[in-house]
């Protein structure tokens, strides 16, 4: 999922994943790097700030049955959820960042990986959400949200479900938007997906971001809805074919169009010859 991003400025060249550093200090402010587990709190705070007004992310926090809700209480719960999810990706997935102070962060789940195993659930603290969330929050997270995302991804990708790169979260700090960080973070991993000839997958919780995703090769698949709150909460499902398959598809369509044109009878130009 992804928060609102200003895409007016873009970064044209970024290092490949193999060139990225996992050290805590990037060689350049505009270089994507892979985070170490020790940095999960900083990355989680960036995502918490990025998604503070997101209807999907706050779907589990802002529930009608939350006891004595306050802005401070909701914020702490929101940050805790982001910390659990970020640490789970540090353990089982891939966490990347860009900018001088964790300005942009992306959480990816690589092919063949997931955070459903008991070891990751317990070590990351995700399992503790059973006690941190309200009764309604638990229902929304564990019995509605997680199963819906799992089933939708499997239905959209089919046999490629376990063979894809999954962009789970991407966000930039409000003060750091408009610098091309989101584009750089996405391209950093989709280039790897191209090398491996794998599909990329995401859920988008902000319709304003669809244009950016399309520019980066993603195509709309379907909408899904969360239905336990008073107002509608929806996500757009998108997939991206690796470049080789995109080019193969374009070539195939061009050949089909050429064959169709051959089959259409021509019309001679001229006056009445009778």
N, C-alpha and C positions, 0 to 999 in steps of 0.2 A: 504494500500500500504506500501511498505517497501524499504528502501535504502539498499545499499550493506553492508553486515555484515560479519565479520570474525567469523567463527563458530568453530575454532580449539579448543577453551576452552569452557567447558560447566559447568553449575551449576546443581548438581544432585538433590538437595532437596531445595524446596522453600515453604514458608507458604501458606496455602489456603487463599482464598479471605476473609473469615470470620476472619482470624488471622491478616490481614493487618491493618495497622494503617492509619488514615487520618490526623495525625498530620504533621506539616511541617518538623519535624526532624525524620528520620528513626532510628529504633533501631540498624540497621546494614546497612553498605553500600551495602550489597548484598541481602537486603530484599526488596521485592516489597511492595510498599505502594500506597494508593489511594490519589490523590491530591485534595486539597481544591481549590475553585474558585480563591482565592487570589494568587495562584501560577501559574496562566495560562500563564503569560508572560514568566516565566522561562522555562516552558514546551514547549511553542511555539518556543522559541529561539533554543532549542535543535532540534526540528523537522526542523526548518529552516536551521540549519547547516547540518543536516543529509541529507536533500533533495535538497541541493543547486545545485547539478548537475543532478538532476532527470528530465528526459524528460517529464514525465507526470505532475509533480507538476509545472514545469516551463512553461508548455504548455499555461497557461493563462497569464503569465508574459511576456515572450519573443515573442511578436507579432510584425508583420511588421509595424503596424500602431501606435505603441507606440510613442508618441510625445517626441522628444529629448531624446532618450533612453541613459542612463548612467548606469554604474554598480551600483552606489549608489542608483539611482532611482529604478532600478529593485530589488535590495536587500530590500529596504524599503517596496515595494509593496509585495514582497515574504513574508517577516516577518509579514506584516499586515494580509495577507491571513491566515497564520498559526495561528496567534493570534485569528482571528475570528473563525476558525474551532475548535481550542482547547477550547475556551471559550464555544462554542456551546456544546461540549462534557461534559464540566464541568456542564453545566445546565441540559442537557437531557441524557447524557451518562455516561461513566466511563473513567477517565484518571488515568493511573498508571505510576509510575516512579521507577527507581532503580539507585543506585550509589550515591556517596557523593554529587554530584552537578547536579542533574537532568540529569545524563549521558545517560540514556535510557528512552524513553517515549512511551507509547502506548495509542491510542485512540480507545475505544470500544463503540459500540452501543448495549446495552442489548436487550433482547427479548421484543417486544412490544413497543420499544422506537424509536424515530427518531428526527431529527432536522428540520423538514419541517414546524412546526407550526409557526405562525407569531410571537408569543412571543419570541421564541428562535432565529428566524431569525433577529429580530430587536435588542434584547438584546445583541446578540453575535457580531453584526456588519456585519453579512453575507449579509444582505440586502443592506448595504452601498457599497458593491462591484459593484452595478449597476453604481456608480459614480466613483469608484476608478479604475476599469479596463478600458482598451481601448475598443473601439467599437468591435473590433475583439475578444478581451479577454472576453467580456461579452457574445458574441455568443458562444465561445468555452466553457465557464463555465456553463452558464445557459441553453443554448438550445442544446448543444451537450453532454458535459461531465456528468452533473447531470442526465438527462433523460436516457442516455445510461447505467450508473451504476444502476439506479433504475430498469430499465426494465430487465437488465441482471441478477440481483440478484433475482428478482421475477421469471424469467424464469428458473434459476438454482435450486431454492429452492422450488418453487411451494407452496404448503400448509404450508411449514415450514418457509416461508419468514419472517413472523412476530414472529416466535418462535425460532429464531436463535441468536447466538452471532456473531456480525459483527466486525471484526478487520479492522478499517478504515485506521489508520496510525500507523506505528511503526518505530522508528528510534533511533539510538545511535549517540552520538557525534563522529566525526572522531577519536579523541584522545582516546576514550573509547571503541573502538571496540576490539574484540578478548577476551572479558572477560565473555562471556556467558549471557550478559544482555538481548539480544533479546529472547533467549530461555526461560529465566526465566520469562520475561514479558508475553510471549505467554502462557506458561504452567500455570501461575498464574490464568488465566481466563479459559483456556480450562479444567482445573480441575473442575472449577465451572460448566462448560457446561456438563462435565461428570456426576457430581452429579445430575444435572437437566435433564440429558438425552436429550440434545439439540445439534443441528448441529452448527458448527462454519463455518464462511465464510470470505473470503478475496479476494482482488485483489492485484496482485504482479506486480510491475513495473520494477523489475530487475530480469532477468532470473537466475542470480547467486544465488538467494535466494531460488529457487525451491527445491534444495536438502535439505536445512534446514527444509522447510515446510513439505516435505515428511517424514522426520525423526520424525516430531512431529504429524504425522497422517493425514496430509492434502493430498488430491488427486486432480490432475489436472482435470478440467472440460472442459474449452474451452479458446480460445483467443478472445479478442475484440480489436478494433482498433479505434483510434482517427484520423480523416482524414482531418482536416482543415489546417494542417501545411504542409510544403514542404516535409518533411521526414516522414516515418511511425512512429507512436507512438502506442505501444501496451501494453496490460495488460493481465496477465494470471489469470484466475478465478480458485479458489480452494475451496474445502469444506472439512470439517473434521467431520466424524460421531463420536458421543460419544462412549466411550470405550465399553459400553454394546452392542451397535449395531455393532461395529467392531468385537467383539468376536462372536456375534450371526452369523454374515456373514461368519466368518472363519469356525465356526462349521458346518454351512449349506453346505459350499463348500466341507469340508472334508467328510461329509456324502454322498454328491452327487458323489464325486470321488470314494468312497467305493462302491456305488451301480453300477457305471459304470464298475469298475474292476470285479465285480461279473458277469456281463453280457458278458464279453469278454471270448470266449472259450479258454481253455487251450490247449497246444500242448504236447503230450507225447514224451519224449526223448528216443531214442533207434535206433537200426539198422533195416534193412529190415527183417521182420519176415515171409515173404512168403516162 
